[in-house]
């Protein structure tokens, strides 16, 4: 995809050279991250440490905020809905919805969602 040799990639990995700017831009788009993230080891280490957040931590954060929304996509159109019921068994977070509501059908068709939470 980047039209580079495996030797070039090897030199990047060993910190002998860095990718050219146009390659960095393509990589950042491919991996949906910033160029700074690609070049800065400290950011990568911080991201790895941040990944240790538990389900309980996430659940407690959402509960502490008090307001949370699920964002779905239906027919390539975004929809944002407030939810009031959330619970956890320690392994997963569950959002309650009535099977008669359209959001249930939408989630069955496309389970990719985003969660937004805030505390006014």
Protein Blocks (a to p, Z undefined) as FASTA:
>chain_A
ZZpafklmmmmmnomaccdfklmmmmmmmnopafklmmmmklmmmmmmmmmpcfklmmmm
mmmnopacddddeehiacddddfbdcdehlaccddddfkbmklmmmmmmmcdcdddddZZ
